Amino acid sequence: MDNKQKIKVLHVVGSANKGGVESIVMNYSVALKDYVEPTFVCFDDSTAIPTELIESIGGHYFVVPHVKHIFKFNSAFSKILQENQYDIIHSHVNTLSVFPLRVAKKCGYQVRIAHSHSQSSKKEFVRNLVKSILKLFSKKYANYYIACGEVAGRYQFGDKAYDAGEVHLIRNAINLKEFAFNRDDRNAIRNELGIKNDEILVGSIGRLCKTKNQEFILKMAEQSPNVKYVLIGGGPLKEDLEKYIAEHNIKNVILYGTTDTPKKFYSAFDVFVLPSLYEGVPVTGIEAQTNGLYCLFSDTVPQESKLTPYCEFLPIGDENLSKWVQAIKINKPHKDFSNEVTAAGFNIDEASKVLFKTYEELISKFVIINN
């Protein structure tokens, strides 16, 4: 990559709450800090905008009303686009991308990327109804389509567009060195949590919300009282989970809350579980596999998320609890899978080059030709 004038990219990241989408956008932004000047637009319900990191890489950020307040959002976002100048508008809010990209097109921006990071669950009827309507407009205001994986790409942009090669894959890549197994981290975290060397520690990292299905993990804990569990993260279901633990007198679960260093916890786990109702390609799942952890994913997680032999998919639902409880007892010590993760395209050092080349080609195609 040539160190020319930086490309100015405006990322619409939505609600910044230490989630997977924000972490992936930041991963790429850090990797491309010498070549791209990023600006981040976050909704006003954000609880964890990484302001220090943004400023450290020469980036900027704006907070705007959530798109559910559509007129206020349109006004605020239009003002940002009119008072500043960007080369690319890159929206990461899945089916909601129709709203910022519509404003961007109206303001004359010629490179408009819609980026799909997720899919949906058949169990969320009302939410799916809204999403299905929004999906009809997914491609209307974007002129380039990106997805984190095949399932997410087909979900948002349709099979026809995907099969025609119109959807381009940019993996949820991470810094492999940051998530490599670390013996000192393992000892320190397990000591902090009061976990003995011979105890199995099952871990989960993610927002405490319906989609991540943490209540299923609590039910696993009920059936395996000799196994320890720790849930890392905060979110709207925190009180519900606390209530469930108290009512069922569960003694082997720690609700740790949020942390600025979640990566250290992977080394402390013996098993990583992700019983989500749905996912795109889960960032935490990639991080856990990079750490060399034995991983159990729900079978609603795309099969393309499997990067190592240590990853298994199991059905969710109370009738399948015993399968998960049996699986977590399998002893698979951490193993170095960095080569497998790199080969699958999830090494940020390599993936960031692909994204930068994409940015350059889009500017040449849409901006230079039209000016």
C-alpha positions as CSV (number, residue, x, y, z in Angstrom):
1,M,0.0,0.0,0.0
2,D,1.4,3.4,-1.0
3,N,1.5,6.1,1.7
4,K,-0.4,8.7,-0.4
5,Q,-3.0,11.2,0.8
6,K,-5.3,9.4,3.1
7,I,-8.7,8.2,2.0
8,K,-11.5,9.8,4.0
9,V,-14.0,7.1,5.0
10,L,-17.2,7.8,7.1
11,H,-18.3,4.6,8.9
12,V,-21.9,4.5,10.1
13,V,-21.6,2.0,13.0
14,G,-24.9,2.6,14.8
15,S,-25.1,1.7,18.5
16,A,-21.6,1.4,19.9
17,N,-21.9,-0.9,22.8
18,K,-18.6,-2.9,22.7
19,G,-20.2,-5.3,20.2
20,G,-18.7,-7.3,17.3
21,V,-19.4,-4.8,14.5
22,E,-17.7,-1.9,16.3
23,S,-14.7,-4.1,17.1
24,I,-14.3,-5.2,13.5
25,V,-14.6,-1.7,12.1
26,M,-12.0,-0.6,14.6
27,N,-9.7,-3.5,13.7
28,Y,-9.6,-2.4,10.1
29,S,-9.3,1.3,11.0
30,V,-6.3,0.6,13.2
31,A,-4.7,-1.6,10.6
32,L,-5.2,1.2,7.9
33,K,-4.4,4.2,10.1
34,D,-1.6,5.3,7.8
35,Y,-3.8,5.1,4.7
36,V,-7.3,5.9,5.8
37,E,-8.7,8.8,7.9
38,P,-11.8,7.3,9.5
39,T,-14.8,9.1,10.9
40,F,-17.4,7.2,12.9
41,V,-21.1,8.0,13.2
42,C,-22.7,6.5,16.3
43,F,-26.3,6.5,17.5
44,D,-27.1,8.4,20.7
45,D,-27.9,5.2,22.6
46,S,-24.3,4.1,22.4
47,T,-22.7,3.2,25.7
48,A,-19.1,2.5,24.7
49,I,-17.7,4.7,21.9
50,P,-13.9,4.0,21.9
51,T,-13.1,7.7,21.8
52,E,-9.4,7.4,22.9
53,L,-8.7,4.7,20.3
54,I,-10.4,6.8,17.6
55,E,-8.4,9.8,18.4
56,S,-5.1,7.8,18.7
57,I,-5.4,6.8,15.0
58,G,-6.3,10.3,13.8
59,G,-10.0,9.6,13.5
60,H,-13.1,11.5,14.4
61,Y,-16.6,10.7,15.6
62,F,-20.1,12.1,15.7
63,V,-23.1,11.1,17.8
64,V,-26.5,11.4,16.1
65,P,-30.1,10.4,17.0
66,H,-31.0,6.8,16.4
67,V,-32.7,6.1,13.0
68,K,-35.9,5.3,14.8
69,H,-36.2,9.0,15.2
70,I,-35.9,9.3,11.4
71,F,-36.4,13.0,10.9
72,K,-33.9,14.0,13.6
73,F,-31.4,11.4,12.2
74,N,-31.8,12.7,8.7
75,S,-31.2,16.3,9.8
76,A,-28.1,15.5,11.9
77,F,-26.6,13.2,9.3
78,S,-27.2,15.5,6.4
79,K,-25.5,18.3,8.4
80,I,-22.4,16.1,8.9
81,L,-22.3,15.2,5.2
82,Q,-22.8,18.8,4.0
83,E,-20.2,20.4,6.4
84,N,-17.5,17.8,5.8
85,Q,-16.2,15.9,2.8
86,Y,-15.6,12.2,2.6
87,D,-14.5,9.9,-0.2
88,I,-16.6,6.9,0.9
89,I,-19.7,6.3,3.0
90,H,-19.5,2.9,4.5
91,S,-22.6,1.8,6.4
92,H,-22.4,-1.2,8.9
93,V,-26.0,-1.1,10.3
94,N,-27.3,-4.0,8.2
95,T,-30.9,-3.5,7.0
96,L,-30.9,0.0,8.6
97,S,-28.2,1.1,6.1
98,V,-31.0,2.2,3.7
99,F,-31.5,5.3,5.9
100,P,-27.9,6.8,6.0
101,L,-27.2,5.7,2.4
102,R,-30.4,7.4,1.2
103,V,-29.2,10.7,2.8
104,A,-25.7,10.1,1.4
105,K,-27.0,9.7,-2.2
106,K,-29.2,12.8,-1.7
107,C,-26.1,14.8,-0.6
108,G,-24.2,13.7,-3.7
109,Y,-21.9,11.1,-2.3
110,Q,-20.8,8.7,-5.1
111,V,-19.3,5.8,-3.2
112,R,-21.9,4.2,-0.9
113,I,-21.2,0.9,0.7
114,A,-23.8,-1.3,2.4
115,H,-22.1,-3.9,4.7
116,S,-24.0,-6.9,6.1
117,H,-22.7,-8.2,9.4
118,S,-25.6,-10.5,10.4
119,Q,-28.8,-12.4,9.5
120,S,-31.9,-13.1,11.6
121,S,-33.8,-15.7,13.6
122,K,-37.0,-17.3,12.5
123,K,-38.2,-16.9,16.1
124,E,-38.3,-13.1,16.0
125,F,-41.4,-12.7,13.9
126,V,-42.1,-9.0,14.3
127,R,-38.5,-8.0,14.0
128,N,-38.2,-10.1,10.9
129,L,-41.2,-8.5,9.3
130,V,-39.6,-5.1,9.7
131,K,-36.3,-6.4,8.4
132,S,-37.9,-8.1,5.4
133,I,-39.4,-4.8,4.4
134,L,-36.2,-2.9,4.8
135,K,-34.3,-5.6,2.9
136,L,-36.3,-4.7,-0.2
137,F,-34.4,-1.3,-0.2
138,S,-31.0,-2.8,0.9
139,K,-29.5,-2.3,-2.6
140,K,-31.5,0.8,-3.6
141,Y,-29.1,3.5,-2.3
142,A,-25.9,1.5,-2.1
143,N,-23.6,1.0,-5.1
144,Y,-21.3,-1.6,-3.5
145,Y,-22.3,-4.5,-1.4
146,I,-20.1,-6.1,1.3
147,A,-20.8,-9.0,3.7
148,C,-18.9,-10.7,6.4
149,G,-19.8,-14.1,5.1
150,E,-22.0,-15.9,2.6
151,V,-25.0,-16.3,4.9
152,A,-25.0,-12.6,5.8
153,G,-24.6,-11.7,2.2
154,R,-27.5,-13.8,0.9
155,Y,-29.7,-12.6,3.8
156,Q,-29.4,-8.9,3.1
157,F,-28.8,-8.7,-0.6
158,G,-30.5,-11.9,-1.9
159,D,-29.4,-15.1,-3.6
160,K,-29.6,-13.6,-7.1
161,A,-27.1,-10.8,-6.2
162,Y,-24.9,-13.1,-4.3
163,D,-24.8,-15.8,-7.1
164,A,-24.1,-13.0,-9.6
165,G,-20.9,-12.0,-7.7
166,E,-22.3,-8.6,-6.7
167,V,-21.7,-9.2,-3.0
168,H,-18.1,-9.0,-1.9
169,L,-16.7,-10.8,1.2
170,I,-14.6,-8.9,3.7
171,R,-13.9,-11.2,6.6
172,N,-14.3,-10.3,10.3
173,A,-10.6,-10.2,10.6
174,I,-8.6,-9.7,13.9
175,N,-5.1,-9.2,15.1
176,L,-3.9,-12.7,15.7
177,K,-1.1,-11.8,18.1
178,E,-3.6,-10.0,20.4
179,F,-5.7,-13.1,20.8
180,A,-3.0,-15.8,21.0
181,F,-3.0,-18.0,24.1
182,N,-1.2,-16.4,27.0
183,R,-0.3,-18.4,30.1
184,D,0.1,-15.4,32.3
185,D,-3.3,-14.1,31.4
186,R,-4.8,-17.5,32.1
187,N,-3.3,-17.7,35.6
188,A,-4.2,-14.1,36.4
189,I,-7.8,-14.3,35.3
190,R,-8.5,-17.7,36.9
191,N,-6.9,-16.4,40.1
192,E,-9.2,-13.3,40.0
193,L,-12.3,-15.5,39.4
194,G,-11.3,-18.0,42.1
195,I,-11.1,-20.9,39.6
196,K,-8.8,-23.8,40.5
197,N,-6.4,-25.4,38.0
198,D,-8.4,-28.6,37.8
199,E,-11.8,-27.0,37.4
200,I,-13.4,-26.6,33.9
201,L,-14.2,-23.0,33.1
202,V,-16.8,-22.4,30.4
203,G,-16.8,-18.9,29.1
204,S,-19.0,-16.6,27.0
205,I,-18.3,-13.1,25.8
206,G,-21.1,-11.0,24.3
207,R,-23.8,-8.5,24.9
208,L,-26.4,-9.8,27.4
209,C,-29.4,-9.8,25.0
210,K,-32.0,-12.2,23.6
211,T,-30.0,-12.8,20.4
212,K,-27.0,-14.2,22.3
213,N,-29.3,-16.6,24.3
214,Q,-27.4,-16.5,27.6
215,E,-30.3,-18.0,29.5
216,F,-29.4,-21.3,27.7
217,I,-26.0,-21.1,29.3
218,L,-27.6,-20.7,32.8
219,K,-29.6,-23.8,32.1
220,M,-26.4,-25.6,31.2
221,A,-25.0,-24.6,34.5
222,E,-27.9,-26.0,36.4
223,Q,-27.2,-29.4,34.8
224,S,-23.4,-29.3,35.4
225,P,-22.9,-27.9,39.0
226,N,-19.3,-29.1,39.1
227,V,-18.4,-26.9,36.1
228,K,-17.7,-23.2,36.5
229,Y,-19.2,-20.6,34.1
230,V,-18.4,-16.9,33.5
231,L,-20.4,-14.5,31.2
232,I,-18.5,-11.5,30.1
233,G,-20.6,-8.5,28.9
234,G,-23.4,-6.2,29.8
235,G,-26.7,-5.5,28.3
236,P,-30.5,-5.2,28.6
237,L,-31.0,-8.8,30.0
238,K,-28.5,-8.4,32.9
239,E,-31.3,-8.1,35.5
240,D,-33.3,-10.9,34.0
241,L,-30.2,-13.2,34.2
242,E,-29.5,-12.2,37.7
243,K,-33.1,-13.0,38.7
244,Y,-32.9,-16.4,37.0
245,I,-29.7,-17.2,38.9
246,A,-31.2,-16.2,42.2
247,E,-34.5,-18.0,41.7
248,H,-32.8,-21.2,40.6
249,N,-30.1,-20.9,43.3
250,I,-27.3,-21.3,40.7
251,K,-23.9,-21.2,42.4
252,N,-21.5,-21.9,39.6
253,V,-22.0,-18.9,37.3
254,I,-20.2,-15.5,37.4
255,L,-21.8,-12.6,35.7
256,Y,-18.6,-10.6,35.3
257,G,-20.0,-7.5,33.5
258,T,-18.0,-5.5,31.0
259,T,-14.3,-5.3,30.7
260,D,-11.8,-3.2,28.6
261,T,-9.6,-6.3,28.1
262,P,-12.0,-9.2,27.0
263,K,-9.2,-10.8,25.0
264,K,-7.4,-11.9,28.2
265,F,-10.4,-14.0,29.3
266,Y,-10.1,-16.4,26.3
267,S,-6.8,-17.8,27.7
268,A,-8.6,-18.5,31.1
269,F,-11.4,-20.4,29.5
270,D,-11.4,-24.2,28.8
271,V,-14.4,-24.1,26.6
272,F,-16.1,-21.2,24.7
273,V,-19.8,-21.4,24.1
274,L,-22.0,-19.4,21.7
275,P,-25.6,-20.6,21.8
276,S,-26.9,-17.6,19.7
277,L,-30.3,-17.5,18.0
278,Y,-28.5,-16.2,14.9
279,E,-25.2,-14.7,13.9
280,G,-23.4,-13.4,10.8
281,V,-19.8,-14.6,11.3
282,P,-19.3,-14.1,15.1
283,V,-16.3,-12.0,16.0
284,T,-16.0,-13.6,19.4
285,G,-16.1,-17.0,17.8
286,I,-13.1,-16.0,15.6
287,E,-11.3,-14.6,18.6
288,A,-11.9,-17.8,20.6
289,Q,-10.7,-20.0,17.8
290,T,-7.6,-17.9,17.3
291,N,-6.9,-18.4,21.0
292,G,-6.9,-22.1,20.4
293,L,-10.1,-22.7,22.4
294,Y,-12.5,-25.6,22.1
295,C,-15.7,-23.9,20.8
296,L,-19.3,-24.9,20.9
297,F,-21.6,-22.9,18.6
298,S,-25.3,-23.2,18.1
299,D,-26.3,-24.8,14.7
300,T,-27.9,-21.5,13.8
301,V,-24.4,-20.0,13.5
302,P,-23.1,-20.3,9.9
303,Q,-20.9,-23.3,9.2
304,E,-18.4,-20.9,7.5
305,S,-17.6,-19.7,11.1
306,K,-15.7,-23.0,11.7
307,L,-12.0,-22.3,11.2
308,T,-10.4,-25.0,13.3
309,P,-11.0,-28.7,14.2
310,Y,-11.8,-27.5,17.7
311,C,-15.2,-26.0,16.6
312,E,-18.5,-27.9,16.9
313,F,-22.1,-27.0,16.2
314,L,-24.9,-28.2,18.4
315,P,-28.7,-27.6,18.3
316,I,-30.2,-25.3,20.9
317,G,-33.4,-25.8,22.8
318,D,-34.0,-27.3,26.3
319,E,-34.3,-30.8,24.8
320,N,-30.6,-30.5,23.6
321,L,-29.1,-29.2,26.9
322,S,-27.6,-32.6,27.6
323,K,-25.6,-32.5,24.4
324,W,-24.0,-29.3,25.4
325,V,-23.3,-30.5,29.0
326,Q,-21.6,-33.6,27.7
327,A,-19.6,-31.7,25.1
328,I,-18.1,-29.2,27.6
329,K,-16.5,-32.1,29.5
330,I,-14.3,-33.0,26.5
331,N,-10.7,-32.0,27.4
332,K,-9.1,-30.1,24.6
333,P,-6.2,-27.9,25.7
334,H,-5.4,-24.7,23.9
335,K,-3.7,-25.1,20.5
336,D,-2.1,-22.7,18.1
337,F,-4.4,-22.4,15.0
338,S,-2.9,-19.1,13.6
339,N,-2.1,-20.8,10.3
340,E,-5.7,-22.0,9.9
341,V,-7.2,-18.6,10.8
342,T,-4.9,-16.9,8.3
343,A,-5.7,-19.4,5.6
344,A,-9.4,-18.7,6.1
345,G,-8.9,-15.0,5.6
346,F,-9.3,-13.7,9.1
347,N,-5.8,-12.2,9.6
348,I,-6.2,-8.4,9.8
349,D,-2.8,-7.9,8.3
350,E,-3.9,-9.5,5.1
351,A,-7.6,-8.7,5.1
352,S,-7.0,-4.9,5.6
353,K,-5.0,-4.9,2.3
354,V,-8.1,-6.2,0.5
355,L,-10.3,-3.6,2.0
356,F,-7.9,-0.8,1.1
357,K,-7.6,-2.0,-2.5
358,T,-11.4,-2.0,-2.6
359,Y,-11.6,1.6,-1.4
360,E,-9.0,2.7,-4.1
361,E,-10.9,0.9,-6.9
362,L,-14.2,2.4,-5.8
363,I,-12.9,5.9,-5.8
364,S,-11.4,5.3,-9.3
365,K,-14.6,3.9,-10.6
366,F,-17.2,6.3,-9.1
367,V,-15.4,9.5,-8.1
368,I,-12.6,10.1,-10.6
369,I,-14.7,9.0,-13.6
370,N,-17.6,11.3,-12.6
371,N,-15.5,14.3,-11.9
